[in-house]
Amino acid sequence: MNKIHFAVNADTNYVFHMLSVAKCGYDNAYGEKYRGLYPAYDLAVIRNNSEFLTVCGGEHLGALYWLMVCEPSCAKIPANKYYKNLLKSASECRLNAEYTPYSETIKSVSEIMIKHYNSYIENIWPGEKEKIEKFVPPVLDYFEKTDFTEKAEKLVGTELDNKFIATLVSSVKGGAEAIDISKEQDVFGVERSVLDSVYFIGHEFIIYLLFKALEKENAFKSFETWSLTEGLAEYYLKIILGDTRFFNEQQKYVDFYERCSNGAHLPAAELYKLAFNEI
């Protein structure tokens, strides 16, 4: 049974919409299209805090990224309500200790995110929602018909406890994607072909399997091991799909895992440890 599902929701899209129009981690045609709708000062508040609000795979994780991007993107509650609660916590000095040094940034960015929410929902989201919903059927159909997730689970040697939700947004071309915002949600853009999307989303599904398969290792605990796990995911993806399309800089690790396996089936943890001992 296919375990890759798709989500299209307004609140996730709003968060990344505002990052894109503010050129905060994203600089693309989408942001340019809508940027003129917002006061330059409001966008500058977000953009000037890019250091805290952006992520770059294997290189950088902003101090406020989880609090101000990932959590509201999960859409457990409407994004404007989330930021109102966050603004209140910051104003009343009730933030967790790790976020206290950033209280002024949290307040100023939250105010901007609250201010423009209703306009986005009423005037922008309907059109973007229609575009995103057209993206889903052919990609979902591929995963449904090819037993991709069953093959991946068998190869990695572990099963995903929950479904994997690919949460789709329309504003992130050219910037960070494949962002795990929860234990079952990962954010993807919709600017790829069907087959490219299969490769990209399939890679991240395997990464989620590796979270479990390598839980007793030192993987996913620092930037140092990022290339090893990305390369291991590509190694398994190549077995399933026959080749790779992205993460070219990790191809040397794909080659390494292939040499180590030499046609045999080694556990994911064993392959990872072999690579770790090489770096």
Disulfide bonds with the S-S distance in Angstrom:
none
